Amino acid sequence: MFLGKVEGHATTAFYRTLAALSREAIQAMWYELNEAADERDADKA
């Protein structure tokens, strides 16, 4: 994935930290979207 390459080729701590924070933010958004979809599906049933 792109963020892994950024971390792997980063020469400064800034880009390694930016990649890690971005990954965590994307994971949190994914979790929230899945949770909302599950709630929506439960309401339809």
N, CA, C and O atoms as CSV, one atom per row, in Angstrom:
chain,resi,resn,atom,element,x,y,z
A,1,MET,N,N,0.837,-1.180,0.000
A,1,MET,CA,C,0.000,0.000,0.000
A,1,MET,C,C,0.879,1.239,0.000
A,1,MET,O,O,2.046,1.196,0.389
A,2,PHE,N,N,0.304,2.320,-0.436
A,2,PHE,CA,C,1.028,3.575,-0.575
A,2,PHE,C,C,1.666,4.031,0.736
A,2,PHE,O,O,2.823,4.453,0.745
A,3,LEU,N,N,0.930,3.953,1.835
A,3,LEU,CA,C,1.464,4.445,3.107
A,3,LEU,C,C,2.654,3.613,3.571
A,3,LEU,O,O,3.571,4.139,4.200
A,4,GLY,N,N,2.644,2.346,3.273
A,4,GLY,CA,C,3.787,1.499,3.603
A,4,GLY,C,C,5.033,1.930,2.855
A,4,GLY,O,O,6.134,1.917,3.407
A,5,LYS,N,N,4.862,2.310,1.607
A,5,LYS,CA,C,5.998,2.788,0.818
A,5,LYS,C,C,6.499,4.121,1.350
A,5,LYS,O,O,7.705,4.365,1.391
A,6,VAL,N,N,5.570,4.986,1.759
A,6,VAL,CA,C,5.976,6.267,2.343
A,6,VAL,C,C,6.816,6.018,3.586
A,6,VAL,O,O,7.879,6.614,3.757
A,7,GLU,N,N,6.326,5.122,4.465
A,7,GLU,CA,C,7.079,4.804,5.686
A,7,GLU,C,C,8.431,4.179,5.357
A,7,GLU,O,O,9.446,4.512,5.969
A,8,GLY,N,N,8.434,3.284,4.399
A,8,GLY,CA,C,9.661,2.577,4.056
A,8,GLY,C,C,10.734,3.458,3.448
A,8,GLY,O,O,11.925,3.218,3.647
A,9,HIS,N,N,10.322,4.472,2.711
A,9,HIS,CA,C,11.286,5.327,2.021
A,9,HIS,C,C,11.484,6.676,2.699
A,9,HIS,O,O,12.256,7.504,2.216
A,10,ALA,N,N,10.800,6.904,3.805
A,10,ALA,CA,C,10.897,8.185,4.498
A,10,ALA,C,C,12.295,8.384,5.071
A,10,ALA,O,O,12.886,7.473,5.649
A,11,THR,N,N,12.796,9.576,4.899
A,11,THR,CA,C,14.117,9.894,5.442
A,11,THR,C,C,14.004,10.750,6.698
A,11,THR,O,O,15.002,10.995,7.376
A,12,THR,N,N,12.800,11.201,7.008
A,12,THR,CA,C,12.602,11.992,8.222
A,12,THR,C,C,11.458,11.408,9.037
A,12,THR,O,O,10.598,10.694,8.521
A,13,ALA,N,N,11.474,11.729,10.306
A,13,ALA,CA,C,10.421,11.247,11.199
A,13,ALA,C,C,9.070,11.846,10.821
A,13,ALA,O,O,8.031,11.233,11.066
A,14,PHE,N,N,9.076,13.032,10.228
A,14,PHE,CA,C,7.824,13.692,9.853
A,14,PHE,C,C,6.995,12.802,8.933
A,14,PHE,O,O,5.807,12.599,9.187
A,15,TYR,N,N,7.590,12.270,7.878
A,15,TYR,CA,C,6.832,11.468,6.920
A,15,TYR,C,C,6.439,10.105,7.493
A,15,TYR,O,O,5.373,9.584,7.165
A,16,ARG,N,N,7.283,9.526,8.339
A,16,ARG,CA,C,6.909,8.273,8.995
A,16,ARG,C,C,5.714,8.498,9.913
A,16,ARG,O,O,4.792,7.684,9.952
A,17,THR,N,N,5.733,9.605,10.650
A,17,THR,CA,C,4.623,9.920,11.550
A,17,THR,C,C,3.371,10.249,10.766
A,17,THR,O,O,2.279,9.815,11.134
A,18,LEU,N,N,3.507,11.002,9.700
A,18,LEU,CA,C,2.362,11.355,8.860
A,18,LEU,C,C,1.703,10.106,8.287
A,18,LEU,O,O,0.476,10.009,8.261
A,19,ALA,N,N,2.499,9.158,7.833
A,19,ALA,CA,C,1.956,7.913,7.288
A,19,ALA,C,C,1.231,7.120,8.367
A,19,ALA,O,O,0.155,6.579,8.116
A,20,ALA,N,N,1.803,7.045,9.560
A,20,ALA,CA,C,1.169,6.302,10.648
A,20,ALA,C,C,-0.147,6.958,11.059
A,20,ALA,O,O,-1.145,6.266,11.262
A,21,LEU,N,N,-0.160,8.274,11.180
A,21,LEU,CA,C,-1.392,8.982,11.542
A,21,LEU,C,C,-2.458,8.826,10.468
A,21,LEU,O,O,-3.638,8.655,10.777
A,22,SER,N,N,-2.047,8.884,9.220
A,22,SER,CA,C,-2.996,8.717,8.114
A,22,SER,C,C,-3.599,7.320,8.127
A,22,SER,O,O,-4.801,7.154,7.920
A,23,ARG,N,N,-2.765,6.319,8.369
A,23,ARG,CA,C,-3.253,4.939,8.429
A,23,ARG,C,C,-4.276,4.786,9.558
A,23,ARG,O,O,-5.320,4.161,9.373
A,24,GLU,N,N,-3.976,5.350,10.714
A,24,GLU,CA,C,-4.897,5.257,11.847
A,24,GLU,C,C,-6.212,5.976,11.553
A,24,GLU,O,O,-7.280,5.483,11.914
A,25,ALA,N,N,-6.143,7.127,10.906
A,25,ALA,CA,C,-7.361,7.868,10.576
A,25,ALA,C,C,-8.212,7.094,9.574
A,25,ALA,O,O,-9.435,7.055,9.707
A,26,ILE,N,N,-7.591,6.485,8.587
A,26,ILE,CA,C,-8.318,5.697,7.592
A,26,ILE,C,C,-8.963,4.481,8.247
A,26,ILE,O,O,-10.100,4.136,7.925
A,27,GLN,N,N,-8.256,3.834,9.155
A,27,GLN,CA,C,-8.817,2.682,9.864
A,27,GLN,C,C,-10.014,3.092,10.709
A,27,GLN,O,O,-11.008,2.368,10.771
A,28,ALA,N,N,-9.926,4.243,11.359
A,28,ALA,CA,C,-11.042,4.722,12.186
A,28,ALA,C,C,-12.259,5.032,11.317
A,28,ALA,O,O,-13.387,4.703,11.685
A,29,MET,N,N,-12.032,5.662,10.168
A,29,MET,CA,C,-13.150,5.956,9.260
A,29,MET,C,C,-13.776,4.667,8.745
A,29,MET,O,O,-15.000,4.565,8.663
A,30,TRP,N,N,-12.949,3.680,8.396
A,30,TRP,CA,C,-13.445,2.390,7.917
A,30,TRP,C,C,-14.308,1.718,8.979
A,30,TRP,O,O,-15.375,1.180,8.682
A,31,TYR,N,N,-13.832,1.757,10.214
A,31,TYR,CA,C,-14.583,1.164,11.316
A,31,TYR,C,C,-15.939,1.854,11.479
A,31,TYR,O,O,-16.962,1.186,11.627
A,32,GLU,N,N,-15.947,3.178,11.451
A,32,GLU,CA,C,-17.189,3.934,11.609
A,32,GLU,C,C,-18.166,3.645,10.466
A,32,GLU,O,O,-19.365,3.498,10.700
A,33,LEU,N,N,-17.668,3.565,9.253
A,33,LEU,CA,C,-18.533,3.272,8.110
A,33,LEU,C,C,-19.131,1.871,8.225
A,33,LEU,O,O,-20.316,1.681,7.952
A,34,ASN,N,N,-18.326,0.897,8.624
A,34,ASN,CA,C,-18.833,-0.463,8.791
A,34,ASN,C,C,-19.861,-0.535,9.903
A,34,ASN,O,O,-20.872,-1.226,9.778
A,35,GLU,N,N,-19.606,0.178,10.989
A,35,GLU,CA,C,-20.539,0.192,12.107
A,35,GLU,C,C,-21.874,0.824,11.679
A,35,GLU,O,O,-22.940,0.315,12.024
A,36,ALA,N,N,-21.813,1.909,10.945
A,36,ALA,CA,C,-23.034,2.566,10.474
A,36,ALA,C,C,-23.800,1.657,9.517
A,36,ALA,O,O,-25.029,1.595,9.567
A,37,ALA,N,N,-23.083,0.958,8.653
A,37,ALA,CA,C,-23.730,0.044,7.716
A,37,ALA,C,C,-24.397,-1.110,8.456
A,37,ALA,O,O,-25.502,-1.527,8.109
A,38,ASP,N,N,-23.713,-1.621,9.479
A,38,ASP,CA,C,-24.305,-2.711,10.276
A,38,ASP,C,C,-25.564,-2.250,10.981
A,38,ASP,O,O,-26.549,-2.988,11.033
A,39,GLU,N,N,-25.550,-1.047,11.521
A,39,GLU,CA,C,-26.748,-0.503,12.192
A,39,GLU,C,C,-27.887,-0.318,11.196
A,39,GLU,O,O,-29.044,-0.610,11.501
A,40,ARG,N,N,-27.554,0.168,10.009
A,40,ARG,CA,C,-28.558,0.382,8.977
A,40,ARG,C,C,-29.161,-0.958,8.537
A,40,ARG,O,O,-30.370,-1.061,8.330
A,41,ASP,N,N,-28.321,-1.965,8.399
A,41,ASP,CA,C,-28.801,-3.301,8.022
A,41,ASP,C,C,-29.678,-3.904,9.112
A,41,ASP,O,O,-30.668,-4.573,8.814
A,42,ALA,N,N,-29.325,-3.676,10.358
A,42,ALA,CA,C,-30.111,-4.197,11.485
A,42,ALA,C,C,-31.480,-3.518,11.540
A,42,ALA,O,O,-32.476,-4.148,11.899
A,43,ASP,N,N,-31.526,-2.242,11.186
A,43,ASP,CA,C,-32.800,-1.521,11.181
A,43,ASP,C,C,-33.729,-2.030,10.074
A,43,ASP,O,O,-34.950,-1.991,10.226
A,44,LYS,N,N,-33.164,-2.503,8.970
A,44,LYS,CA,C,-33.984,-3.006,7.853
A,44,LYS,C,C,-34.575,-4.374,8.183
A,44,LYS,O,O,-35.634,-4.737,7.671
A,45,ALA,N,N,-33.899,-5.122,9.027
A,45,ALA,CA,C,-34.360,-6.489,9.322
A,45,ALA,C,C,-35.542,-6.523,10.263
A,45,ALA,O,O,-36.035,-7.600,10.599
